[in-house]
Amino acid sequence: MAIQKTDFSHLGYQINKELGKNHFGGRITHLAEVESDKKQVVIKEFRFANVGTDWSGFKAYEREIEVLKQLNHPRIPSYLTTFETPQGFCLVQEYKDAPSLASENKFTPEQVKQIAISILEILVYLQQRNPQIIHRDIKPENILVDKNLNAYLVDFGFARVSNNEVALSSVASGTPGFIPPEEYFGRDLTEASDLYSLGVTLICLLSGTRSVNVGKLIDDEYRFNFKTLPLNINPKFVEWLSKMVEPNIKHRFANATEALEALKLIPAILKPKSTEGNALAQTLALPALLWIAIVGTQGIQKSSISQQHRIARQQSQIYRLRHRQEQLEDKIYRINRLQEVLIEREQASLLDRLQKTKECDDCDFQNATLDDAQLKDVSLKNANLEHINLVDANLQGSNLSGANLLGARLRGAVLTDANLSNANLVHANLNNADLRGADLRGAKLNFTGLYGADLRGANLQYTNLEGINLSHAKLTGATMPDGSVHP
């Protein structure tokens, strides 16, 4: 069946050219001009009538419209409008004059770092929204970059919007090679899921690998080979990338904010040694060079041969050092993996103890995943719960006094009558948590998310609520920091 020629002139749009086409998906993307003000826009057209139209494509189309309507970020092309056609529907979106990373994959480490920072800033915005948004399809094709290396994130057709951890659909969505392992195995997605896809994208850029060939960079253990990266790249940058693409979600950065702050402190390449000494040596060497010119070509030839031998020896030494470095990296990797296994086993043992005895004071559950856990009336005094996942967990009446909950995910958790006095809740997410009657005296609440939290009857004496977003939080009967009772 022939594809009908597109004409939206009766709606005030002049089609300039076709940007992309998916016949089986029934989707065509056009670059168009608004006839009234000559402004360029992108029109995404979905045609029901196409032979073999994939209805999952229409669902993605609907989802993208739903998500874009909620967003307002300078580097996410804005939703403008939608309209019906005899063949289907169209989405009109802001146009950005920037090619995708799939069309240009030759970037220096410094440029890749700048692109990474730009995308992470967008992810911070998406993750700090309530409800948060997880993109689920970050790859070179969905990132546009302008001449100033400002990155734009597009195509929210696979995105998920949720107040809680994002549950996976029955089929993993996204692009093979860029999909985080937790999605393949049907586990919940978190803020760290998009970080994996971004990390893969950055490795493709640094190694000059196209998206379709990303599988060549991954070994049988689903780990990336970093030997294809530029030789001058800073090892700390490689270490940062390695953490971004950790198969185990617990060992990645917890969220975009954490990844962004870590990256800003890392130089992209190794700093070259000072050239001052070289300049001085060259200056002092001028008389010698003049003398060589006078005595003739024989001395030059001998010097040249000597220089060649010296370079060959240096190259041989570099190869040996690289081989030694690879051996050490492999050894460090095996040690790290062993440590990870030991930590997981120890945490499993501690969790078993907690469930049996209801007590695990001073225990270390850092980065553990205990979402939906039933931990009512347990004692975790002074426990290390840094970056723990306790989303929707039941901790009613539990004793968490003095516990380290830095960056903990506690969205929707039940903490009624819990003891959180002197607990460290910096950067913790307590959005929509039930904290009725909870004891929060002296707790550290810097940058803590309390949007929609139920704090009725809670004790907030000696806490600092300055800068805390208490939008939609319930505070009736709560004892405030100054000792007054909220009406």
N, C-alpha and C positions, 0 to 999 in steps of 0.2 A: 504494500500500500504506500503510495507516494506521500511524502511529508508536505502538507499544505504550506505555501509561502506565508510568512508572518507579516501582518500589516496591522499596526496599532494606531495609524494616523487619525482614525475617527475618535480615538481616546486622547489625542494630544501628544502622542509619542512617535518620533521618527526613528526607525531602526537603522543604526549605522553599520553594525557588523555582528556576526555571531562569535561569542566568546567560548562556547563549549556546547557539546551535544551528547546525549545518552539516549539513543533510539529505544533501547529495551526498557529503560527507566521512564521513558516518556518525558524527559526533561531537556529543555534547551535554554541556554543562557545567552542573552543579547546585551550588547551595549547600545543604548538608545539616547535620544536627545529630547528633552521636554520642549515642545514647540513654542510654548508661551515665554520661556525665559532662556532657552538654549542651554540649559543645565544638563550635564550628562548624568545618566542613571544606569543602573543594571536592572534588567528585567529577567527574572527567573520564571520560565513558562513550564507548566505541567500539563501534558495532553493526555486525557483519558483514552482518546480514540486510537492512539498508536497501537499497532500490532505488538503483542507481547509486553504491554505495559506492566511494569512491576509495581504492585500496589504498595509495597513497602516504601517505594520512592515517594508516593503520595503522602504516606504517614510522615516521612522525613520532612517533606515540604510543609505540612501542617505544623510539625514540631518547631521548625525553624521560624515560622511566623510567630508562633506563641512565645518563643524565647526572645526574638528580636524586639518584640513590643515592650519587653520589660527592661531592655538595656539602654544605657546612655553613657557611652564611652567614646572618646575621640578616635580611638584606634579599633573600633568595631563598626563597620559600615552600618549606618542607621536604617531601620525599617521606615519606609515612606508611606506605602499604601498597597492594597491588593485590588484586583478586579477580575471578574469572570470573563471568559471567552467562550465561543461555541464549542471549543475543544477541551476546555478545562479551566485552570486558574493561573493567575500571574501574581508574582511578588515583585514589587518595585523597591529597590534598595539604593542607598547612596553609593556613588561610584568613587573609587580611590584609584588615582593614577599611579599604580605600582604593580609590577609583575610579581608572580608567585615565585617562591624559592625553587619550585620545580623547573622553572625556565632558566635559572642561573644558579649554579651550585659551586662557583669558584669564589670562595671567601677566605680571608686570612683569619687566624685565631682571634685577633682583636675585633674584627667585624662580626664574627660569630658570637663573641661575648656580648657585643652591643645588641645584636638581634635577640639573644637569649634574655637579656635584661628587659628589653622592650616587651617581649611576650610574657615574661613573668609578671610584669606590672599589670598586664591585662588579666592574667590568672588571679592575681591578688584581688583585683576588683570583683571577678566572678565568684571567688571563694568567700569573700567577706559580705556578699549580698545575703539577704534573708528573704526567701530561700536562696541557697547557694546554687550555682550552675556548674556542672561538669561537662566539658566540651565533648570528650570521648573520641575525637577524630583529628587530633593534632598531627600534622604531617606537612612536608614542604608544599604540597599543592594547596593547602588551606592557610598558608601564611603569605601575605603580600608584603613586599619591602620596597620602600621608595628610595630615591637617590641619597637621602640623608640617613638611611638604615633605620628609619622608623618602621616598625612591624605592625601589620594589621591582621587580626584573626577573623576568618570568614568561615562560612558553612557550618551552621549550628543544627544541621539535620539529624545528628545522632545525640544531641545534648540531652542531659537529664536535669530536671529541676526538682529539688526536694528539700524539705526541712530537716530530714534525717539523712543517715548514710544512704547512698544511692544504690538501690537494689538492682541487680542485673536482670535484663529481660531474658527470655528463653534462648535467644541466639546472640552470640557475641557480635557487637557492632564495631565498625571501624575498619582500619586497613591492616592486613596481616603484616607482622613485623613491627608495627607501631602499637598494637593492642597490648596493654599491660597483662602479665600472666594471670592476675587475679580475675580478670574478665573471662579469660579462656576457661578457668576452672569454676566459674559460676559463683565467685565470692563477691561480697559487697565492694563497691567502689568507694574511694575516699578522695580527699584533696590530693593525695600523692599519686593518684592514677594518671592524671593529665601530665604530671611531671615526667613519668616514664616515657610517654609519647613525645614530649618535648625533647627529652634527652636523646632519644633515637634520632629525631630530626637534626639535632645539632651534630651528632656523630656523622650523619650523612653529609652534612655541609662541610665538616672538617676533612673528611676522607674523600670528598668528591664523588660520593656514591648516590646513584639515582634511587628513588623510592622502590622501584620494582626489583632492585638488586640488593635490598637491605638484608635479605636472608644470608648473603655471602659473608656478612660481618658477624654472624651469630653462630656460636658453637653448639654442640649437642646438649650442653647444660643450660642453654638459653642465656649465655653470657656473651658480651661483646668483646671482639678482638680490637684492642686499641693500638695495635702495631701499625695500622694504616694511617694514623694521625700524623700531622707535620712534626718533623724532628725538633723544631724550636718551640713546641708547645710546652707550657709550664706544667710540670708533673702535678701540681696542686689543682690545676684546671682539669687534668685527666681524672684525678681523684674525685673532684666534684661531679664530673660527668658519670663516673662509675657509680656514685651514690644515687644519681638521678635514675639510672637504669637497673638498679638492683632488682632481681626477680622477686625477692621477698619484700613485700610492701613495708614491713616493719623496719627495714634497714634503709629505706629511702628518706629523703627530707619529708617531714610531716605535711608540709603545705608549701605554697608558692612563696609566702612571706619569708619563711626560713631559708628556702633555696636562694631567694633573691639577695638576702642580707649576706649569705655566705659567699655568693659569687662576686658581689661588689668588692670584696676584700682581696680577691685573687687576681694577680696579673695574668694576662692571657698567654704571654710568651716569656721565655727566660730572658732576663735583662742582659744585654751584651756587656762585656767588660769595658771598663773605661778606656777611651781612645787617647787620653792625654799622653800616656807613656809611649804609645805607638807614634803619635805625632812628633814627640821629642826624638825618638829613635830615628825617624825618617829624616828629621832635620840634621842630626849628627851624621847620618849616613851619606849626605850629599857629596862631601869631599871624596869619600871612598868610591862613590859611583863615578865621579869625574875621573878618578885615577884609573878605574877599570876601563872607561871609554878610551883613555889614552893608550893603555898598554895593549889594546887590541881585542879581537873577538875570542882568542883562545881562552883567556881568563873568564870571559863571560860564559863560554860553553861549559867550562869546568864547573863554574858556579851554578849554572842551570841544571846540570846533571846532579850535583850535590843537593840542590833544592828539591828535585824530583824524588830523590831517594828519601829525603827527610819527610816529604809529603806522604810518600808511600808508607813509611814507618808510622806516621801519625794516623793515617787511615786504618792501618792494621790494628793499631791500639784502640781506636774508636770502635771498631767492629767487636774486638774482644770485650771492651767495656759494655757495649750494648748487649752482647750475649750474656754477660754476667748480670746485667740489670734485669734482663728477662727471667733469668733463673731466680733471682731474688724476688722479683714480683710474683712469680709463680709460687714460691715458697710462702710469701706473705699472704697470698690469696688462700692457700691451703690452711694456714694458721688461722686466718680470719674465719674461714668456713667452719673450722673445728670449734672456734670460740662461739660462733653463732649456734651451732648444734648443742654445745654444752649449756649455753644460756637458755635455749628453748627447753631443754630437758629439765634444767633447774626450775624454770618458771612453771612447767607442767607439774613438777613435784610440789612447789609452793601452792599452786592453785588447788591441788588435791588436798593438801593440808588445810587450806582455808575453807574448803567446802566441808571437810570432816569436822574440824575443830572450831570453825567460825572465828579464828584468830590467826593473824600473820603480821604481827607488829614488826616494824623495821625490815620487812621483806622488800626485795627488789623486783618490781614488775615493769620496769622501764620498757616502753614501746610494745607492751603486750596488748593483745586484742581480746577484750572481754565484753564486747557489745552484747546487749540483751541478757547479760549474766544475772542470775538471781543471787544477790549478795546481801540480803536483808539481815540487819543486826550483826554484821561482822565487825571485827576490830582490825584496823589497818593503821594504827598509830605510828607516825613517823616513817611510814613506808615510802619507798621511792616509786611513784606512779607517773613519772615524767613521760609525756606524750602517749599515755595509755589511751586505748580506745574503749570507753565505757558508754558509748551511745545507747540510750534507752535501757541502761542497766538499772536494776532495782537495788538501791543502797539505803533503803528506808531504815532509819534508826542506827545506821552504822557509825562507828567511831573512826574518823579520819583526821583527828587532831594532829597537827604538826606534819601532815603528809606532804610530800612534794608532788604537786599536780601540775607542774609547769607544762603548758601547752596541751593539757589533757583534753580529750574530746568527750564531753558529757552532755551533748545535746539530747534533750528529752529524758534525761536520767531522773529517776525518782530518788530524791534525797530528803524527804520529809523527816523532820526531827533528827537529822544526821548531825554529828559533831564535826565541824570543819574549822574549829578554832585554831588560829595560828597556822593554817594550811597555806601552802604556796600555790595560788591559783593564777599566777601571771600568765597571760596569753591563753588561758583555758577557755573552752567554748561551753558555756552553760546556757546557751539559748534554749528557751522553752523548757528548761529543767524545772522540776517541782521541788522547791526549797522551803516549803511551808514549815515553820517552826524550827528551821535549821539554826545551829549555833555557828556564826561566822565571825565571832569576836576576834579581832586582831589578824584576820586572814589578809593575805596580800592579793589585791584585786586589780593590779595594774594591767590595763589592756584586756581585761576579762570580758567575754561576751555574755551579756545578761538580757539580751533582747527577748521579750516575751516570757521571762522567767517568773515563776510564782514565788514571791518572797513574803507572803502574808505571814505575820507572826514571827518572822526570822529575826535573829539578833545580829545587827551589823555594827555594834559598838566597836570603836577603835579601828575601823576600816577606813580606807581612803577611796571615796567614790568619785573623786574628781576625774572628769573625762570619760567616765563609764556611760555607755549608752543604755539607759533604762527605759527606752521606748517600749511601751506596751507591757512593761513589767508591773506585776501586782505587788503593792507595798503596804496594803492596809494592815495596821497593827504591828508593822515591823519596827523594831528599835533601831533608830538611825545612829550614825557615827557619833553625834553629839549627845546621845542618850535620850533624845525626844522620841515619842511614839508617833509614827506616821498615821494621819487620820484615815 
